[in-house]
């Protein structure tokens, strides 16, 4: 049997070998544990089996859960996911974008995109999908996520229904489209009810630190009190600070988080939170990449819900 015949069988070139020969080749492949080197194939077809997922912060359990869902769905599709953490830094995101282009990745998934030069310079035809946050340089770019503005409005309704008329907001960088939309939905709904909210962040700090350092700054002086934390991690920090100040949650202060990460049922029975449907992200990402390959417009909005605890 010639090398050329083996190569054609392994590379899936149809009708170039008999059924008997094909069976013998694959029997030898499995016996030897051989894996085809994909570099040549990738160069010929200008793509590989690799799909890059660049997450903004894998220390956040919500992003880790979405990444896990995506990996399982991509693996079932016969693809291999490469996971990177940009730490919300534009320079690291650009480094990974350039490397994945050099590796001829089939697609790149940005789980929490930040504005960066290489993102703005995305070549025409490159399969790039934004998840959780919209593309900051092109809001109409392919997207999978939830309706963050509607989710913010839902939290406002929840707090207003509990007599909390002037809740506080604790949030991270407003440059994130997810953060901006959550704040807008929340404050717009309060404005419709003739109410306003106090807002605070702390530039350059991790989310738990934001919650810890600024929780007391957004509490109203009187009346029923509540805080909308734009991530569960912010809520964890706020809870610790409030506890140190002798305030109970939810007895004295109602905290509402965002993401409802899988740890909450175990470690935060006091926290109501907007649940992001982690398990649906993986299949939605695969469906979006298929649609993009067919030239279709992709804008997938998954359903969220507010999980109420401790009330």
C-alpha positions in Angstrom: 0.0 0.0 0.0 1.5 3.4 -1.0 2.0 6.4 1.2 -0.2 8.4 -1.1 -3.1 6.0 -0.6 -2.8 6.2 3.1 -2.7 10.0 3.0 -5.9 10.1 0.8 -7.8 7.8 3.2 -6.7 9.7 6.3 -7.6 13.0 4.8 -11.0 11.9 3.7 -10.6 12.1 0.0 -13.4 10.1 -1.4 -13.4 7.3 -4.0 -9.6 7.0 -4.1 -9.3 3.6 -2.4 -11.4 0.5 -2.1 -13.5 -0.3 1.0 -11.1 -3.1 1.9 -8.1 -0.8 1.7 -9.8 2.0 3.6 -10.7 -0.5 6.4 -7.1 -1.7 6.6 -5.8 1.9 6.8 -8.1 2.8 9.6 -7.4 -0.4 11.4 -3.7 0.5 11.4 -4.4 4.1 12.4 -6.3 2.9 15.5 -3.8 0.3 16.4 -0.9 2.8 16.3 -2.9 5.6 18.0 -1.9 7.8 15.1 -3.3 11.4 14.9 -3.0 13.3 11.6 -0.9 16.4 11.7 -3.3 19.2 10.9 -1.0 22.0 9.9 -0.9 21.0 6.2 -4.6 20.6 6.0 -5.2 24.0 7.7 -2.9 25.7 5.2 -4.7 24.1 2.3 -8.2 25.0 3.6 -7.2 28.2 5.4 -8.7 27.0 8.6 -8.2 24.4 11.3 -10.3 22.6 13.9 -9.3 25.2 16.5 -11.8 27.6 17.9 -10.3 30.3 20.3 -12.3 31.5 23.2 -10.9 34.6 24.8 -12.5 35.4 28.1 -12.3 38.7 29.9 -12.0 37.2 33.4 -11.9 33.5 34.1 -11.8 34.2 37.9 -15.5 35.1 37.5 -17.4 31.8 38.0 -20.0 33.0 35.5 -17.5 33.3 32.7 -15.9 30.0 33.6 -19.3 28.3 33.4 -20.0 29.8 30.0 -16.6 28.7 28.7 -17.3 25.2 30.0 -20.6 25.1 28.1 -18.9 26.3 24.9 -16.1 23.8 25.2 -18.6 20.9 25.5 -20.7 22.0 22.6 -17.6 22.6 20.4 -16.1 19.2 21.3 -19.4 17.5 20.3 -19.1 19.4 17.0 -15.6 17.8 16.4 -13.8 21.1 17.2 -11.1 21.9 19.7 -11.4 24.9 21.9 -8.3 27.0 23.0 -9.1 29.0 26.1 -7.4 32.3 26.9 -7.9 34.9 29.6 -7.4 38.6 28.5 -7.9 39.9 32.1 -10.0 42.7 30.6 -6.8 44.1 29.0 -6.8 45.3 25.4 -3.2 44.5 24.9 -3.6 40.8 25.9 -6.8 40.5 23.8 -4.9 41.8 20.8 -2.0 39.4 21.4 -4.4 36.5 21.4 -6.3 37.7 18.4 -3.1 37.9 16.4 -1.9 34.5 17.5 -5.2 32.8 16.6 -5.0 34.4 13.2 -1.5 33.0 12.8 -2.8 29.6 13.8 -5.6 29.8 11.2 -8.3 29.3 13.9 -11.6 28.4 12.4 -13.3 31.1 14.6 -12.6 33.3 17.6 -15.2 33.8 20.4 -14.8 36.8 22.6 -16.4 36.2 25.9 -16.4 39.8 27.2 -14.8 41.9 24.4 -12.9 45.1 25.2 -12.1 47.8 22.7 -8.7 47.2 21.1 -6.8 48.0 17.9 -6.9 44.5 16.6 -10.6 44.1 17.3 -11.2 47.3 15.3 -9.1 45.9 12.5 -10.8 42.5 12.2 -10.2 41.4 8.6 -13.3 40.9 6.4 -14.5 37.4 6.5 -12.9 36.5 9.8 -15.3 34.5 12.0 -15.4 36.5 15.2 -18.3 36.1 17.6 -18.9 38.3 20.7 -20.6 36.7 23.7 -22.0 38.4 26.8 -20.8 41.8 25.7 -21.4 43.3 22.2 -18.6 44.3 20.0 -17.5 47.7 21.3 -16.3 48.8 17.8 -19.3 47.4 15.9 -22.5 46.9 17.9 -24.2 45.1 15.0 -21.5 42.4 14.9 -22.4 38.7 15.6 -23.6 38.4 19.2 -24.8 35.8 21.7 -26.0 36.9 25.1 -29.0 38.2 27.1 -31.0 41.4 27.0 -29.0 43.3 29.6 -31.2 46.4 29.4 -34.3 44.4 30.1 -32.6 42.5 32.9 -31.7 45.8 34.6 -35.3 46.9 34.3 -36.5 43.7 35.9 -34.2 44.3 38.9 -35.6 47.8 39.3 -39.2 46.4 39.3 -38.1 43.8 41.9 -36.7 46.5 44.3 -39.6 49.0 43.7 -42.1 46.2 44.5 -40.3 45.8 47.9 -40.6 49.4 48.8 -37.0 50.3 48.0 -37.4 53.6 46.3 -33.9 54.9 45.9 -31.6 51.9 45.6 -27.9 52.1 45.0 -25.9 50.6 42.1 -22.4 49.1 42.3 -20.7 48.4 39.0 -17.5 47.9 37.1 -16.2 49.7 34.0 -19.0 51.5 32.1 -17.1 50.8 28.9 -18.5 47.3 28.9 -21.7 47.2 26.9 -23.2 44.7 29.4 -22.6 47.1 32.3 -23.9 50.1 30.4 -27.0 48.4 29.3 -27.8 47.0 32.8 -27.4 50.5 34.3 -29.5 52.1 31.6 -32.3 49.6 31.9 -32.3 50.0 35.7 -32.1 53.8 35.9 -34.6 54.3 33.1 -37.2 52.1 34.9 -36.6 54.0 38.1 -37.0 57.3 36.3 -40.3 56.1 34.9 -41.4 55.6 38.6 -40.1 59.1 39.6 -37.1 57.6 41.4 -33.4 57.9 41.2 -30.4 55.7 42.2 -27.0 56.4 43.7 -24.1 54.9 41.8 -20.6 54.0 42.6 -17.6 52.2 41.3 -13.8 52.0 42.0 -11.6 52.2 39.0 -9.0 49.5 38.5 -10.3 47.2 41.3 -11.5 43.7 41.1 -15.3 43.3 41.5 -15.2 42.0 45.0 -13.1 45.0 46.0 -15.6 47.3 44.4 -18.4 45.9 46.4 -16.4 45.9 49.7 -15.1 49.5 49.3 -18.2 51.2 48.0 -21.2 49.4 49.5 -21.8 51.9 52.3 -21.4 54.8 49.9 -24.6 54.0 48.0 -26.9 53.3 50.9 -29.7 55.9 51.4 -29.9 57.5 54.8 -33.4 56.4 55.5 -36.2 54.1 54.3 -35.9 50.6 53.0 -32.5 50.0 51.5 -31.3 47.9 48.6 -28.3 47.7 46.2 -28.1 46.4 42.6 -24.7 44.8 42.2 -23.8 44.4 38.5 -22.1 41.1 39.2 -22.3 38.4 41.9 -18.7 39.1 42.8 -19.5 42.7 43.6 -22.4 41.5 45.8 -20.0 39.2 47.7 -17.8 42.1 48.5 -20.8 44.3 49.5 -22.2 41.6 51.7 -18.9 41.4 53.7 -18.8 45.2 54.2 -22.4 45.4 55.2 -21.9 42.5 57.7 -18.9 44.3 59.2 -21.1 47.4 59.6 -23.7 45.4 61.5 -26.3 45.3 58.7 -28.1 42.1 57.8 -28.8 40.9 54.3 -31.6 40.8 53.3 -33.1 42.0 56.6 -31.6 45.5 56.6 -30.4 45.7 53.0 -31.6 43.8 50.0 -28.8 42.8 47.6 -29.4 41.8 44.0 -26.6 40.4 42.0 -26.1 39.5 38.4 -25.0 36.2 36.7 -26.4 33.9 39.5 -23.3 31.8 39.2 -23.5 28.2 40.2 -22.0 28.8 43.7 -24.9 30.9 44.9 -27.2 28.1 46.1 -24.3 26.9 48.2 -22.6 30.1 49.5 -25.0 32.9 49.0 -28.6 31.9 50.1 -29.1 35.6 50.9 -28.5 36.8 47.3 -31.2 37.3 44.7 -29.6 37.5 41.3 -30.3 37.6 37.5 -29.6 34.2 36.2 -27.6 33.9 33.0 -28.5 30.6 31.2 -24.9 29.1 31.2 -25.9 25.8 29.8 -27.5 27.3 26.7 -24.5 29.4 25.7 -22.5 26.4 24.3 -25.2 25.2 21.8 -26.0 28.9 21.0 -22.3 29.5 20.1 -22.2 26.5 17.9 -25.4 27.5 16.1 -24.1 31.0 15.7 -20.8 29.8 14.1 -22.8 27.6 11.7 -25.0 30.5 10.7 -22.0 32.8 10.3 -20.4 30.3 8.0 -23.5 30.4 5.9 -23.4 34.2 5.7 -26.3 34.8 8.0 -26.7 37.6 10.4 -26.4 36.5 14.0 -28.0 38.2 17.0 -29.0 35.6 19.5 -30.7 36.8 22.7 -31.1 34.1 25.4 -33.7 34.3 28.1 -32.7 35.4 31.6 -34.7 35.3 34.9 -34.4 36.8 38.3 -33.8 34.2 41.0 -35.2 35.4 44.4 -33.5 34.1 47.6 -33.7 35.0 51.2 -36.8 37.2 51.0 
